[in-house]
């Protein structure tokens, strides 16, 4: 008897999106599921390269809602879900200037009402918390004290462990080369090792989601991957940085945070590119150091310890794309997570699973994230 080749659902991609969906499908009793991953390990691309934080602030309303929904699970996962805590509540400090600060100030009551803990800090409080920032560079600041660093590895492998315990299969080094369509409905995939039948095909391919859809022809859904870079370096002598929150200056596009004994920093660039194994660009690294010099001169590194880049994939309106394709029945999008895929995965995995199993969800108004919005 050869390997099983017919399934209820096939998930393309085993980053955080595909893994979380597999977990929630198994929770709802759908276990006849196969995950196909092109790399030799899950989470190789964006999932493994993000700054991995929970930040319950966003200018896109549906993403903000998904972050707040996901936060409850991350802070208090179901019994036995993970072996270690999923979040270290190290705090997120965000600085703003000018009009941006006015916008955020108006958002704060709504954030609190939705369940986020938000403290407004004075200049003095900010500088006493993170002494390298200059008060003249920001007009206002908020601290999200219950947010912070996520253990991505723990989250990814916990989703997968539970899914596989219930019988969901994962096959690595399997590239999807074609999508099978039968009488106007998606009916399976052609992968590097052969063909698989299924009633649902879920496109959780991250930066490659657009390429997967091209395999079946035209679609109104547009997705663009954007590169983002992170560098790490030693903390300046005489500064104890280990208890600092991640600090993001949204008006000047820089964030930095303690990272295993040293520091990391990102210039928050958004460079559109084709899906690829993203690499850093020397010019961007020079810009990062220039920005540190302007905003936090004490942090300018003598040398860089490591550097990497990842891709964050967005739809034009920056909301996620979750739902059945408007043209091809049985083809389901779980894409366009932007930079928020990890922190929202407990909510998005549940919503996608609801839509596949029940055809509707109670968690969110699914129209805001549906691929149908591109047909109007």
Secondary structure, 3 states (H helix, E strand, C coil): CCCCCEEEEEEECCCHHHHHHHHHHHHCCCCCEEEECCCCCCCCCHHHHCCCEECCCCCCHHHHHHHHHHHHHHHCCCCCCCCCCCEECCCEEEEECCHHHHHHHHHHHHHHHHCCCCEEECHHHHHHHCCCCCHHHCCEEEEECCCEEECHHHHHHHHHHHHHHCCCEEECCCCEEEEEEECCEEEEEEECCEEEEEEEEEECCHHHHHHHHHCCCCCCCCCEEEEEEEEEECCCCCCCCCCCCEEEECCCCEEEEEECCEEEEECCCCEEECCCCCCCCHHHHHHHHHHHHHHCHHHCCCCCCEEEEEEEEECCCCCCEEEECCCCECEEEEECCECCHHHHHHHHHHHHHHHHHHCCCCCCCHHHCCHHHHHC
